Amino acid sequence: MNDPTAWTLVDEGWGRRAVDFATLSEPGNCREYVAVHQHLGVGDGDRLLDIACGAGLALELASVRGADVAGIDASARLVAVARDRSPDADIRVGDMHDLPWDDASFDVVTSFRGVWGTTPLALQEIHRVLKSGGRVGLTVWGHIKNSPGAWALAPFRLAAPPKVDNQRNMVALGRPGVGEELLEKFGFTEVRRVTVPFAWEFADPAVYARALASTGPAYEAIQNVGDEAFAEAAIETAKERLRAGLPLRASIDVVGYLARKEA
Ligand SMILES: C[S@@+](CC[C@H](N)C(=O)[O-])C[C@H]1O[C@@H](n2cnc3c(N)ncnc32)[C@H](O)[C@@H]1O
């Protein structure tokens, strides 16, 4: 983001249905949280920061593993849920490009689909707040062609063309070599790419449509076509994926980047 105040508008899209996001959407991301925490060896004695922490489920799970957790998100209404879930954690409303913590404060920094191709300077801040030898784990959407569940993201394309272009630029960070090069540019070492398990599951098309509508990119689509048309399109897409006796399931390719700040 070039405009330093742009982050203050994020809550409009991400916060307006914070309870739906926390209960219907975010829990579906749990596989990636578990996998990245496992890769990073998160545990007792780690001071961990989660950037763009959303409603704070990843934080809560890191704390179950023994970490002392902190988080930041631009959406005040998502942060309210995160604080409700983890009352003892240090969770702030703010911008990932200007982290309100001192240099070398954390052993581990994570961000789950929070840092994008459009927000590369957040990596500079991550590097600053990590202790030397500290670990970082980031995830981003991978390739649509490797995603049998790509259908579940399709309604986002109902946004106006410039917003769809921006969504495309965001996910560019998942392309081969792109994240690796960026992490190295900001001084990280031992950069590794891993495949991260990711599958959303929904009880039925209406639940799927409601869950999807709670997200930021859905807000961009809804601004363009309205609530009703968005819900109709999402339900129609999901109906084609129904399977008798099984949940709607969308497996999506997610790339994980693991790295270290040099010791
Ligand atoms: C795709 S969601 C990921 C949320 C959470 N990490 C998860 O796993 O569900 C992106 C998050 O980034 C937050 N966000 C967007 N811009 C931000 C910024 N400049 N600083 C901090 N958070 C931001 C949004 O409020 C939203 O919670």
The ligand as a Gaussian input file, in Angstrom:
#p B3LYP/6-31G(d) Opt

LIG

0 1
 C       -6.783000     -13.102000       4.110000
 S       -7.070000     -12.359000       5.679000
 C       -6.116000     -13.414000       6.722000
 C       -6.563000     -13.364000       8.156000
 C       -5.990000     -14.450000       9.035000
 N       -4.533000     -14.431000       8.997000
 C       -6.513000     -15.807000       8.650000
 O       -5.718000     -16.734000       8.583000
 O       -7.715000     -15.944000       8.451000
 C       -6.164000     -10.865000       5.569000
 C       -6.134000     -10.050000       6.872000
 O       -5.237000      -8.960000       6.682000
 C       -5.722000      -7.854000       7.417000
 N       -5.030000      -6.673000       6.868000
 C       -5.165000      -6.139000       5.623000
 N       -4.335000      -5.083000       5.467000
 C       -3.622000      -4.984000       6.619000
 C       -2.587000      -4.106000       7.070000
 N       -2.105000      -3.135000       6.295000
 N       -2.073000      -4.295000       8.310000
 C       -2.551000      -5.285000       9.118000
 N       -3.538000      -6.137000       8.745000
 C       -4.063000      -5.998000       7.514000
 C       -7.214000      -7.939000       7.222000
 O       -7.936000      -7.197000       8.181000
 C       -7.448000      -9.453000       7.316000
 O       -7.707000      -9.843000       8.651000

